């Protein structure tokens, strides 16, 4: 897949995650709210990070991970200024866990590809 298409996927998902994080809770489909909060947070940032890792070279993955964690922290900070949302340090932590799990998956995938080449 072309790198531009990969980055387009990242942008689309980031817009969805940020938009969903700042929207009124009632604006989300009902099935979204059935999942536990920690799973929604970790899952969203897992997907963002995994797509961003897919769009970049492996040497950039740690930098990308820091950027996605910073995005999650920035969204939580922005929620502090939205009347119907609340900012949470726990949410930032769970977002980071999702990023670290994605980083582990990306590293395992890279290792599997390198073993297959031998």
N, C-alpha and C positions, 0 to 999 in steps of 0.2 A: 504494500500500500504506500502511496506517495506520502512524503513527509508533510506536505501541505494539508492533505486530507486528515492525517493523524492530528495535526494541530487544530484543524477545524473541529474535530470531535472533542478535543480538550476544551476549546472555547465554548462550544455548545453546552457541554456538561457543566463547566464552571458557571456559565450564565444561569443554568437551571438551578444549581446548588445555591448560588448567591441569591437569586431571585426567590427561591423557595424559603431561604433562611430569613429573608426580610419581609416576606409577604404575610398577610394576616393568616393565622393558623386555619381559619375557616375556608380559605381559598384552596387548600390542598385537598386532593381526593381522599375519601374516607379511609381507603386501605393504607394510605401513608401513615395515618395516626394509629393504626392498629399495631404497628411495629414498635418495640420499645425505643425510647429516645436514644439510648446509647447505640443501638443497632443502626438507627437512621443516620446518626452522626458518623460513626465509624465506617458504615457502608458508603456514604456519600464521598468521604475523603479518601477511602480506599479506591473507589472508581476513578476519582479525579487524578490521584497519584499514579495509579496503574496506567491510565491513558497517557499521562505526561511522561512516564518512563518509556512507554512504547514509542513516543514521538521523539525521544532524545537518545543520544548515545549513552552507553552505560557509564562512562566517566562523569557524566553530568547528573546521574541519579541522586547522589547525596545533596547536591545543590538544589535540584528540583524538589526533593523531599523537604528541605528547609523552606523553600518558597511556598509549597502547598500548606505546610504547617502555619506559616505566616499568613497565608490567605485565610485559613480557619480562624486564627486569632483576630485578624482584621474584621471578619464577618461578625464575630462575637462582640467586638468593640462597637461596631456599627449598630448592633442590636440594642446596645445600651441607650441609644438615642432614638429608638423606635418605640413609641408609646405602648404598643401591644406585644412587644417582645422583651425578653430579658437576656442579659449577657451572663455567661456562666464559665468560670474557670474549669469546671468539670467537663463542659462541652469541648473546650479547647484541648483538654487532655485526651478525651475520647477521639477527637478528630485526629490528633497526633498518633494515637494507637492505630487507627485505620491506615495512616500513611506508612507507619513502620511495618505493618503487616504487608502492605503492597510492596514495600521495598524488599522485604524478605522473599516474597513471591517472585519479584523481578530478578533478584539475585539467584534464586533457585532455577528459574527458567534459563538464565544465562549460563549457569553451571551445567545444566542438562544439555544445552546446545553445544557447549565446549567439549563435553564428554563424548557426545555423538560424533564429533569431528575426528576424534582420535581413532 
